[in-house]
């Protein structure tokens, strides 16, 4: 299976924060190809090689941003709230899927510009002021959907030119893919490493999945994989990462400096394309929670450059995913050499 097909398999399933069931089932089946694994109480997919020694933890989060139904109004429209960091600015007229008793196609209502007052044009409506049209009366809608049902943006993965792809939920299913690719690159060596893998739940709503999984894993060393911002028109100049230029090695006060430098040195020695991502405080990823879980862990962060974060049109370069996988695999091979020494 090539990278695009593998990523499509991971992104075709829904999995909003707190309801990652479908995404977890797919990710669990893929991880079982490399190690025993299961789904814990938090909804995390957790795998372990079972090899003795100080475990190394790899993490990427499963959940995607979405919406949640709060009510069915008198006219059959669904009232909604955010589930994760959904952005009201890009939701008007978006095609969505309502995951009710069955999957229902819907569209977020957009008021035509002819009917909007001058003052209203300057302000985006709050998500709680938006509605989803599923083409039903109140009675019909209540038979199919109810409060608490999740809603996802409907945007299947598509190929763009060269190595680029676009779609929803690339944050962070492309991180999940990078770990699977890493395990594939390691081959039989996986069975010799004290390795633990977590595809974590609830990152978009606070990181509780990774926090619990890291505490249980008891790893002394960990690498988290997430996405981060890439250069694009309108993005501030301080964002320097570019699509297609490699994985982003994180440097931050919450990360272990020696691990970050070792990843840099390996990337240089192995000619793996990489970029720097320098943060002055917390990273805003699972790395912050994993580093401080239990007795703590030496922590590194690799990020995949992404445009249009938290939208239906997220864009990445598959070459960056593969560079992330290659760097993790090279790092773990070094660990294997030291483990056998």
BALOBA-1460 file (C-alpha; in Angstrom, 3 decimals):
// residues 341
<rec num="1" residu="x" x="0.000" y="0.000" z="0.000"/>
<rec num="2" residu="x" x="1.502" y="3.379" z="-0.974"/>
<rec num="3" residu="x" x="1.483" y="6.423" z="1.300"/>
<rec num="4" residu="x" x="-1.542" y="8.036" z="-0.349"/>
<rec num="5" residu="x" x="-3.677" y="4.891" z="-0.141"/>
<rec num="6" residu="x" x="-2.640" y="4.305" z="3.466"/>
<rec num="7" residu="x" x="-3.431" y="7.910" z="4.406"/>
<rec num="8" residu="x" x="-6.787" y="7.729" z="2.609"/>
<rec num="9" residu="x" x="-7.676" y="4.658" z="4.632"/>
<rec num="10" residu="x" x="-6.873" y="6.559" z="7.838"/>
<rec num="11" residu="x" x="-8.738" y="9.741" z="6.833"/>
<rec num="12" residu="x" x="-11.848" y="8.113" z="5.354"/>
<rec num="13" residu="x" x="-13.082" y="7.218" z="8.855"/>
<rec num="14" residu="x" x="-14.551" y="9.744" z="11.284"/>
<rec num="15" residu="x" x="-13.127" y="10.288" z="14.740"/>
<rec num="16" residu="x" x="-13.889" y="13.523" z="16.571"/>
<rec num="17" residu="x" x="-12.620" y="14.102" z="20.098"/>
<rec num="18" residu="x" x="-14.317" y="11.790" z="22.584"/>
<rec num="19" residu="x" x="-15.768" y="9.624" z="19.814"/>
<rec num="20" residu="x" x="-12.723" y="8.265" z="17.990"/>
<rec num="21" residu="x" x="-14.274" y="4.783" z="17.721"/>
<rec num="22" residu="x" x="-14.193" y="4.401" z="13.923"/>
<rec num="23" residu="x" x="-10.734" y="5.940" z="13.504"/>
<rec num="24" residu="x" x="-9.415" y="3.842" z="16.396"/>
<rec num="25" residu="x" x="-10.696" y="0.606" z="14.839"/>
<rec num="26" residu="x" x="-8.871" y="1.333" z="11.575"/>
<rec num="27" residu="x" x="-5.672" y="2.463" z="13.314"/>
<rec num="28" residu="x" x="-5.712" y="-0.579" z="15.604"/>
<rec num="29" residu="x" x="-5.981" y="-2.932" z="12.625"/>
<rec num="30" residu="x" x="-3.011" y="-1.220" z="10.963"/>
<rec num="31" residu="x" x="-0.846" y="-1.220" z="14.099"/>
<rec num="32" residu="x" x="-1.518" y="-4.946" z="14.658"/>
<rec num="33" residu="x" x="0.602" y="-5.603" z="11.593"/>
<rec num="34" residu="x" x="3.641" y="-4.589" z="13.674"/>
<rec num="35" residu="x" x="2.897" y="-5.338" z="17.336"/>
<rec num="36" residu="x" x="0.193" y="-6.509" z="19.753"/>
<rec num="37" residu="x" x="-2.209" y="-3.668" z="20.499"/>
<rec num="38" residu="x" x="-5.662" y="-2.756" z="21.774"/>
<rec num="39" residu="x" x="-7.920" y="0.147" z="22.690"/>
<rec num="40" residu="x" x="-7.834" y="1.441" z="26.273"/>
<rec num="41" residu="x" x="-10.566" y="3.082" z="28.373"/>
<rec num="42" residu="x" x="-9.738" y="6.524" z="27.011"/>
<rec num="43" residu="x" x="-10.164" y="5.416" z="23.401"/>
<rec num="44" residu="x" x="-6.421" y="5.403" z="22.720"/>
<rec num="45" residu="x" x="-4.938" y="2.743" z="20.451"/>
<rec num="46" residu="x" x="-2.031" y="1.379" z="22.492"/>
<rec num="47" residu="x" x="0.614" y="-1.040" z="21.235"/>
<rec num="48" residu="x" x="3.736" y="-2.573" z="22.765"/>
<rec num="49" residu="x" x="6.453" y="-4.900" z="21.485"/>
<rec num="50" residu="x" x="6.803" y="-6.316" z="25.001"/>
<rec num="51" residu="x" x="10.591" y="-6.234" z="24.770"/>
<rec num="52" residu="x" x="12.369" y="-5.737" z="28.112"/>
<rec num="53" residu="x" x="14.185" y="-2.462" z="28.698"/>
<rec num="54" residu="x" x="13.434" y="1.229" z="29.061"/>
<rec num="55" residu="x" x="10.498" y="1.771" z="26.690"/>
<rec num="56" residu="x" x="10.502" y="4.401" z="23.971"/>
<rec num="57" residu="x" x="7.077" y="5.875" z="23.241"/>
<rec num="58" residu="x" x="5.845" y="7.127" z="19.856"/>
<rec num="59" residu="x" x="2.640" y="9.185" z="19.829"/>
<rec num="60" residu="x" x="0.337" y="10.766" z="17.249"/>
<rec num="61" residu="x" x="-3.244" y="11.776" z="17.899"/>
<rec num="62" residu="x" x="-6.282" y="10.167" z="16.285"/>
<rec num="63" residu="x" x="-8.965" y="12.756" z="16.851"/>
<rec num="64" residu="x" x="-10.014" y="15.383" z="14.335"/>
<rec num="65" residu="x" x="-11.783" y="18.691" z="14.865"/>
<rec num="66" residu="x" x="-15.512" y="18.721" z="14.251"/>
<rec num="67" residu="x" x="-18.849" y="19.869" z="15.594"/>
<rec num="68" residu="x" x="-21.485" y="18.514" z="17.950"/>
<rec num="69" residu="x" x="-25.281" y="18.731" z="17.717"/>
<rec num="70" residu="x" x="-26.827" y="20.687" z="20.576"/>
<rec num="71" residu="x" x="-30.489" y="20.674" z="19.487"/>
<rec num="72" residu="x" x="-32.983" y="20.260" z="16.651"/>
<rec num="73" residu="x" x="-34.874" y="23.525" z="16.169"/>
<rec num="74" residu="x" x="-38.548" y="23.960" z="15.290"/>
<rec num="75" residu="x" x="-37.849" y="24.001" z="11.550"/>
<rec num="76" residu="x" x="-35.647" y="20.871" z="11.462"/>
<rec num="77" residu="x" x="-32.276" y="22.633" z="11.363"/>
<rec num="78" residu="x" x="-29.563" y="21.357" z="13.696"/>
<rec num="79" residu="x" x="-27.997" y="23.733" z="16.196"/>
<rec num="80" residu="x" x="-24.306" y="23.106" z="16.820"/>
<rec num="81" residu="x" x="-21.226" y="23.800" z="18.931"/>
<rec num="82" residu="x" x="-17.515" y="23.218" z="18.348"/>
<rec num="83" residu="x" x="-15.869" y="19.895" z="19.156"/>
<rec num="84" residu="x" x="-12.218" y="20.900" z="19.218"/>
<rec num="85" residu="x" x="-10.798" y="23.970" z="17.512"/>
<rec num="86" residu="x" x="-13.312" y="24.440" z="14.704"/>
<rec num="87" residu="x" x="-13.137" y="27.895" z="13.098"/>
<rec num="88" residu="x" x="-16.412" y="29.714" z="12.384"/>
<rec num="89" residu="x" x="-14.691" y="31.772" z="9.666"/>
<rec num="90" residu="x" x="-14.507" y="28.782" z="7.300"/>
<rec num="91" residu="x" x="-17.738" y="26.991" z="8.149"/>
<rec num="92" residu="x" x="-20.327" y="28.919" z="6.150"/>
<rec num="93" residu="x" x="-21.777" y="26.696" z="3.378"/>
<rec num="94" residu="x" x="-19.411" y="23.836" z="4.297"/>
<rec num="95" residu="x" x="-20.526" y="20.336" z="3.391"/>
<rec num="96" residu="x" x="-20.688" y="18.100" z="6.446"/>
<rec num="97" residu="x" x="-21.664" y="14.630" z="7.571"/>
<rec num="98" residu="x" x="-23.900" y="14.293" z="10.624"/>
<rec num="99" residu="x" x="-23.141" y="11.023" z="12.403"/>
<rec num="100" residu="x" x="-26.606" y="10.283" z="13.756"/>
<rec num="101" residu="x" x="-28.453" y="6.973" z="13.635"/>
<rec num="102" residu="x" x="-27.048" y="6.879" z="10.117"/>
<rec num="103" residu="x" x="-24.614" y="9.150" z="8.312"/>
<rec num="104" residu="x" x="-26.552" y="12.169" z="7.052"/>
<rec num="105" residu="x" x="-25.259" y="14.643" z="4.440"/>
<rec num="106" residu="x" x="-25.712" y="18.248" z="5.468"/>
<rec num="107" residu="x" x="-24.692" y="21.812" z="4.688"/>
<rec num="108" residu="x" x="-23.971" y="24.578" z="7.173"/>
<rec num="109" residu="x" x="-26.398" y="27.395" z="6.468"/>
<rec num="110" residu="x" x="-24.906" y="30.470" z="4.813"/>
<rec num="111" residu="x" x="-26.833" y="33.721" z="4.488"/>
<rec num="112" residu="x" x="-26.531" y="35.127" z="0.935"/>
<rec num="113" residu="x" x="-24.501" y="38.367" z="0.759"/>
<rec num="114" residu="x" x="-27.557" y="40.178" z="-0.681"/>
<rec num="115" residu="x" x="-29.340" y="39.671" z="2.660"/>
<rec num="116" residu="x" x="-26.508" y="40.668" z="4.987"/>
<rec num="117" residu="x" x="-26.300" y="44.176" z="6.439"/>
<rec num="118" residu="x" x="-23.107" y="46.215" z="6.170"/>
<rec num="119" residu="x" x="-22.259" y="45.746" z="9.836"/>
<rec num="120" residu="x" x="-22.841" y="41.986" z="9.683"/>
<rec num="121" residu="x" x="-20.366" y="41.619" z="6.790"/>
<rec num="122" residu="x" x="-17.559" y="42.698" z="9.113"/>
<rec num="123" residu="x" x="-18.204" y="40.015" z="11.719"/>
<rec num="124" residu="x" x="-18.149" y="36.243" z="11.532"/>
<rec num="125" residu="x" x="-21.052" y="34.544" z="13.236"/>
<rec num="126" residu="x" x="-20.317" y="32.401" z="16.285"/>
<rec num="127" residu="x" x="-20.502" y="28.648" z="15.765"/>
<rec num="128" residu="x" x="-23.400" y="28.471" z="18.206"/>
<rec num="129" residu="x" x="-25.310" y="30.857" z="15.920"/>
<rec num="130" residu="x" x="-24.887" y="28.558" z="12.908"/>
<rec num="131" residu="x" x="-27.231" y="25.771" z="11.804"/>
<rec num="132" residu="x" x="-26.921" y="22.610" z="9.717"/>
<rec num="133" residu="x" x="-29.462" y="21.917" z="6.999"/>
<rec num="134" residu="x" x="-30.137" y="18.185" z="6.544"/>
<rec num="135" residu="x" x="-33.273" y="18.754" z="4.459"/>
<rec num="136" residu="x" x="-35.746" y="17.437" z="7.004"/>
<rec num="137" residu="x" x="-38.673" y="18.597" z="9.099"/>
<rec num="138" residu="x" x="-38.324" y="18.712" z="12.873"/>
<rec num="139" residu="x" x="-40.004" y="15.323" z="13.279"/>
<rec num="140" residu="x" x="-37.908" y="13.712" z="10.539"/>
<rec num="141" residu="x" x="-34.683" y="15.204" z="11.916"/>
<rec num="142" residu="x" x="-35.391" y="14.065" z="15.482"/>
<rec num="143" residu="x" x="-35.862" y="10.501" z="14.203"/>
<rec num="144" residu="x" x="-32.380" y="10.569" z="12.640"/>
<rec num="145" residu="x" x="-30.248" y="12.881" z="14.805"/>
<rec num="146" residu="x" x="-30.085" y="14.066" z="18.398"/>
<rec num="147" residu="x" x="-28.060" y="16.186" z="20.791"/>
<rec num="148" residu="x" x="-24.535" y="14.846" z="21.203"/>
<rec num="149" residu="x" x="-24.200" y="13.488" z="17.674"/>
<rec num="150" residu="x" x="-20.894" y="14.430" z="16.068"/>
<rec num="151" residu="x" x="-20.487" y="16.276" z="12.777"/>
<rec num="152" residu="x" x="-17.423" y="16.125" z="10.523"/>
<rec num="153" residu="x" x="-16.394" y="18.175" z="7.509"/>
<rec num="154" residu="x" x="-17.016" y="16.246" z="4.293"/>
<rec num="155" residu="x" x="-13.765" y="16.430" z="2.316"/>
<rec num="156" residu="x" x="-12.306" y="13.092" z="1.135"/>
<rec num="157" residu="x" x="-8.543" y="12.986" z="0.601"/>
<rec num="158" residu="x" x="-7.518" y="14.191" z="-2.866"/>
<rec num="159" residu="x" x="-4.262" y="14.171" z="-4.795"/>
<rec num="160" residu="x" x="-2.835" y="17.509" z="-5.870"/>
<rec num="161" residu="x" x="0.210" y="18.130" z="-8.047"/>
<rec num="162" residu="x" x="3.447" y="16.312" z="-7.257"/>
<rec num="163" residu="x" x="3.441" y="14.944" z="-3.701"/>
<rec num="164" residu="x" x="0.736" y="17.158" z="-2.218"/>
<rec num="165" residu="x" x="-2.648" y="16.069" z="-0.927"/>
<rec num="166" residu="x" x="-5.601" y="17.897" z="0.604"/>
<rec num="167" residu="x" x="-8.593" y="17.013" z="2.731"/>
<rec num="168" residu="x" x="-9.958" y="17.053" z="6.255"/>
<rec num="169" residu="x" x="-8.424" y="15.322" z="9.323"/>
<rec num="170" residu="x" x="-4.832" y="15.409" z="8.044"/>
<rec num="171" residu="x" x="-4.295" y="16.849" z="11.518"/>
<rec num="172" residu="x" x="-3.179" y="14.371" z="12.744"/>
<rec num="173" residu="x" x="-3.860" y="11.250" z="10.717"/>
<rec num="174" residu="x" x="-0.739" y="12.082" z="8.709"/>
<rec num="175" residu="x" x="1.154" y="11.781" z="12.009"/>
<rec num="176" residu="x" x="-0.394" y="8.353" z="12.541"/>
<rec num="177" residu="x" x="0.744" y="7.431" z="9.024"/>
<rec num="178" residu="x" x="4.309" y="8.583" z="9.741"/>
<rec num="179" residu="x" x="4.558" y="6.217" z="12.717"/>
<rec num="180" residu="x" x="3.177" y="3.295" z="10.701"/>
<rec num="181" residu="x" x="5.679" y="4.083" z="7.926"/>
<rec num="182" residu="x" x="8.453" y="4.222" z="10.529"/>
<rec num="183" residu="x" x="7.523" y="0.745" z="11.811"/>
<rec num="184" residu="x" x="7.420" y="-0.549" z="8.251"/>
<rec num="185" residu="x" x="10.917" y="0.843" z="7.607"/>
<rec num="186" residu="x" x="12.239" y="-0.842" z="10.764"/>
<rec num="187" residu="x" x="11.009" y="-4.258" z="9.621"/>
<rec num="188" residu="x" x="12.033" y="-7.126" z="11.921"/>
<rec num="189" residu="x" x="13.986" y="-4.709" z="14.101"/>
<rec num="190" residu="x" x="10.657" y="-3.636" z="15.650"/>
<rec num="191" residu="x" x="10.550" y="-6.969" z="17.513"/>
<rec num="192" residu="x" x="13.901" y="-6.221" z="19.163"/>
<rec num="193" residu="x" x="13.085" y="-2.772" z="20.531"/>
<rec num="194" residu="x" x="11.338" y="-1.905" z="23.830"/>
<rec num="195" residu="x" x="8.836" y="0.157" z="21.849"/>
<rec num="196" residu="x" x="5.391" y="1.477" z="22.730"/>
<rec num="197" residu="x" x="3.035" y="3.251" z="20.324"/>
<rec num="198" residu="x" x="0.010" y="5.382" z="21.151"/>
<rec num="199" residu="x" x="-2.519" y="6.760" z="18.692"/>
<rec num="200" residu="x" x="-4.145" y="9.030" z="21.208"/>
<rec num="201" residu="x" x="-7.644" y="10.368" z="21.760"/>
<rec num="202" residu="x" x="-8.786" y="13.820" z="22.853"/>
<rec num="203" residu="x" x="-5.764" y="15.861" z="21.755"/>
<rec num="204" residu="x" x="-7.950" y="18.567" z="20.222"/>
<rec num="205" residu="x" x="-9.805" y="18.997" z="23.515"/>
<rec num="206" residu="x" x="-6.913" y="19.071" z="25.968"/>
<rec num="207" residu="x" x="-4.658" y="16.033" z="25.542"/>
<rec num="208" residu="x" x="-6.205" y="13.742" z="28.161"/>
<rec num="209" residu="x" x="-5.698" y="10.616" z="26.037"/>
<rec num="210" residu="x" x="-1.950" y="11.027" z="25.699"/>
<rec num="211" residu="x" x="-1.608" y="12.015" z="29.346"/>
<rec num="212" residu="x" x="-3.205" y="8.777" z="30.540"/>
<rec num="213" residu="x" x="-1.435" y="6.589" z="27.955"/>
<rec num="214" residu="x" x="1.967" y="8.088" z="28.780"/>
<rec num="215" residu="x" x="1.421" y="7.535" z="32.504"/>
<rec num="216" residu="x" x="0.543" y="3.888" z="31.825"/>
<rec num="217" residu="x" x="3.459" y="3.376" z="29.418"/>
<rec num="218" residu="x" x="6.039" y="4.635" z="31.889"/>
<rec num="219" residu="x" x="8.415" y="5.539" z="29.068"/>
<rec num="220" residu="x" x="11.581" y="7.446" z="29.885"/>
<rec num="221" residu="x" x="11.894" y="8.726" z="26.321"/>
<rec num="222" residu="x" x="9.233" y="9.719" z="23.789"/>
<rec num="223" residu="x" x="8.650" y="11.285" z="20.390"/>
<rec num="224" residu="x" x="5.349" y="12.955" z="19.569"/>
<rec num="225" residu="x" x="4.348" y="13.566" z="15.953"/>
<rec num="226" residu="x" x="1.880" y="16.308" z="15.060"/>
<rec num="227" residu="x" x="1.347" y="18.916" z="12.369"/>
<rec num="228" residu="x" x="2.447" y="22.525" z="12.436"/>
<rec num="229" residu="x" x="2.026" y="25.668" z="10.369"/>
<rec num="230" residu="x" x="3.509" y="26.001" z="6.880"/>
<rec num="231" residu="x" x="4.138" y="29.137" z="4.856"/>
<rec num="232" residu="x" x="1.210" y="30.418" z="2.770"/>
<rec num="233" residu="x" x="-0.141" y="33.776" z="1.585"/>
<rec num="234" residu="x" x="-1.501" y="35.709" z="4.541"/>
<rec num="235" residu="x" x="0.457" y="33.697" z="7.130"/>
<rec num="236" residu="x" x="2.737" y="35.819" z="9.331"/>
<rec num="237" residu="x" x="6.433" y="36.013" z="8.406"/>
<rec num="238" residu="x" x="7.534" y="34.278" z="11.610"/>
<rec num="239" residu="x" x="6.141" y="31.018" z="10.163"/>
<rec num="240" residu="x" x="9.135" y="29.725" z="8.187"/>
<rec num="241" residu="x" x="8.372" y="26.070" z="7.462"/>
<rec num="242" residu="x" x="7.701" y="25.129" z="3.855"/>
<rec num="243" residu="x" x="5.841" y="22.212" z="2.333"/>
<rec num="244" residu="x" x="8.138" y="19.623" z="0.810"/>
<rec num="245" residu="x" x="11.231" y="20.696" z="2.746"/>
<rec num="246" residu="x" x="11.139" y="17.929" z="5.323"/>
<rec num="247" residu="x" x="10.076" y="17.179" z="8.855"/>
<rec num="248" residu="x" x="10.169" y="19.922" z="11.501"/>
<rec num="249" residu="x" x="12.422" y="19.178" z="14.488"/>
<rec num="250" residu="x" x="11.087" y="20.945" z="17.559"/>
<rec num="251" residu="x" x="13.203" y="23.004" z="19.945"/>
<rec num="252" residu="x" x="11.387" y="24.319" z="23.033"/>
<rec num="253" residu="x" x="11.819" y="24.648" z="26.802"/>
<rec num="254" residu="x" x="9.374" y="21.759" z="27.305"/>
<rec num="255" residu="x" x="11.384" y="19.461" z="25.002"/>
<rec num="256" residu="x" x="14.666" y="17.671" z="25.741"/>
<rec num="257" residu="x" x="17.402" y="19.681" z="24.031"/>
<rec num="258" residu="x" x="19.785" y="16.721" z="23.713"/>
<rec num="259" residu="x" x="17.105" y="14.632" z="21.946"/>
<rec num="260" residu="x" x="16.320" y="17.459" z="19.521"/>
<rec num="261" residu="x" x="20.030" y="17.884" z="18.721"/>
<rec num="262" residu="x" x="20.474" y="14.132" z="18.262"/>
<rec num="263" residu="x" x="17.563" y="14.070" z="15.795"/>
<rec num="264" residu="x" x="19.170" y="16.977" z="13.944"/>
<rec num="265" residu="x" x="22.539" y="15.211" z="13.794"/>
<rec num="266" residu="x" x="20.961" y="11.988" z="12.523"/>
<rec num="267" residu="x" x="18.986" y="13.878" z="9.876"/>
<rec num="268" residu="x" x="22.179" y="15.560" z="8.671"/>
<rec num="269" residu="x" x="24.141" y="12.307" z="8.639"/>
<rec num="270" residu="x" x="21.386" y="10.361" z="6.845"/>
<rec num="271" residu="x" x="20.541" y="13.210" z="4.447"/>
<rec num="272" residu="x" x="16.941" y="13.298" z="5.646"/>
<rec num="273" residu="x" x="15.349" y="16.674" z="4.834"/>
<rec num="274" residu="x" x="14.407" y="18.650" z="7.945"/>
<rec num="275" residu="x" x="13.482" y="22.111" z="9.156"/>
<rec num="276" residu="x" x="13.647" y="23.797" z="12.539"/>
<rec num="277" residu="x" x="10.603" y="24.644" z="14.629"/>
<rec num="278" residu="x" x="11.567" y="26.867" z="17.544"/>
<rec num="279" residu="x" x="9.011" y="27.576" z="20.289"/>
<rec num="280" residu="x" x="9.542" y="29.781" z="23.302"/>
<rec num="281" residu="x" x="7.288" y="27.897" z="25.739"/>
<rec num="282" residu="x" x="4.818" y="25.041" z="25.528"/>
<rec num="283" residu="x" x="4.429" y="23.332" z="22.165"/>
<rec num="284" residu="x" x="0.625" y="23.101" z="22.205"/>
<rec num="285" residu="x" x="0.858" y="19.367" z="21.386"/>
<rec num="286" residu="x" x="0.746" y="16.055" z="23.251"/>
<rec num="287" residu="x" x="4.483" y="16.477" z="23.848"/>
<rec num="288" residu="x" x="3.727" y="18.833" z="26.756"/>
<rec num="289" residu="x" x="1.568" y="16.255" z="28.556"/>
<rec num="290" residu="x" x="3.705" y="13.191" z="27.792"/>
<rec num="291" residu="x" x="6.834" y="14.921" z="29.114"/>
<rec num="292" residu="x" x="5.270" y="15.461" z="32.544"/>
<rec num="293" residu="x" x="3.211" y="12.258" z="32.925"/>
<rec num="294" residu="x" x="4.186" y="9.943" z="35.775"/>
<rec num="295" residu="x" x="7.896" y="10.276" z="36.522"/>
<rec num="296" residu="x" x="8.392" y="12.303" z="33.333"/>
<rec num="297" residu="x" x="10.019" y="11.496" z="30.014"/>
<rec num="298" residu="x" x="12.716" y="12.964" z="27.811"/>
<rec num="299" residu="x" x="10.611" y="14.414" z="25.030"/>
<rec num="300" residu="x" x="11.059" y="15.230" z="21.345"/>
<rec num="301" residu="x" x="8.594" y="16.611" z="18.822"/>
<rec num="302" residu="x" x="8.507" y="16.113" z="15.069"/>
<rec num="303" residu="x" x="5.942" y="18.113" z="13.103"/>
<rec num="304" residu="x" x="4.632" y="17.769" z="9.559"/>
<rec num="305" residu="x" x="4.148" y="21.143" z="7.805"/>
<rec num="306" residu="x" x="0.477" y="21.792" z="7.006"/>
<rec num="307" residu="x" x="-1.528" y="24.597" z="5.416"/>
<rec num="308" residu="x" x="-5.103" y="25.608" z="6.274"/>
<rec num="309" residu="x" x="-5.147" y="23.921" z="9.682"/>
<rec num="310" residu="x" x="-8.559" y="22.919" z="11.090"/>
<rec num="311" residu="x" x="-10.369" y="23.262" z="7.781"/>
<rec num="312" residu="x" x="-11.757" y="20.932" z="5.118"/>
<rec num="313" residu="x" x="-8.835" y="21.905" z="2.884"/>
<rec num="314" residu="x" x="-5.765" y="20.985" z="4.908"/>
<rec num="315" residu="x" x="-2.740" y="20.547" z="2.631"/>
<rec num="316" residu="x" x="0.452" y="18.558" z="3.233"/>
<rec num="317" residu="x" x="3.306" y="17.106" z="1.196"/>
<rec num="318" residu="x" x="3.630" y="13.321" z="1.498"/>
<rec num="319" residu="x" x="7.405" y="13.726" z="1.223"/>
<rec num="320" residu="x" x="7.360" y="15.456" z="4.620"/>
<rec num="321" residu="x" x="5.441" y="12.546" z="6.139"/>
<rec num="322" residu="x" x="7.998" y="10.126" z="4.734"/>
<rec num="323" residu="x" x="10.897" y="12.266" z="6.013"/>
<rec num="324" residu="x" x="9.339" y="12.204" z="9.484"/>
<rec num="325" residu="x" x="9.075" y="8.413" z="9.306"/>
<rec num="326" residu="x" x="12.638" y="8.069" z="8.040"/>
<rec num="327" residu="x" x="14.049" y="10.202" z="10.855"/>
<rec num="328" residu="x" x="12.182" y="8.275" z="13.559"/>
<rec num="329" residu="x" x="13.326" y="4.983" z="12.056"/>
<rec num="330" residu="x" x="16.959" y="6.139" z="11.922"/>
<rec num="331" residu="x" x="16.753" y="7.351" z="15.527"/>
<rec num="332" residu="x" x="15.332" y="4.003" z="16.674"/>
<rec num="333" residu="x" x="17.972" y="2.057" z="14.737"/>
<rec num="334" residu="x" x="20.609" y="3.977" z="16.678"/>
<rec num="335" residu="x" x="18.830" y="3.005" z="19.883"/>
<rec num="336" residu="x" x="18.837" y="-0.633" z="18.796"/>
<rec num="337" residu="x" x="22.600" y="-0.549" z="18.276"/>
<rec num="338" residu="x" x="23.094" y="0.882" z="21.788"/>
<rec num="339" residu="x" x="20.585" y="-1.645" z="23.210"/>
<rec num="340" residu="x" x="22.638" y="-4.550" z="21.829"/>
<rec num="341" residu="x" x="26.016" y="-3.053" z="22.798"/>
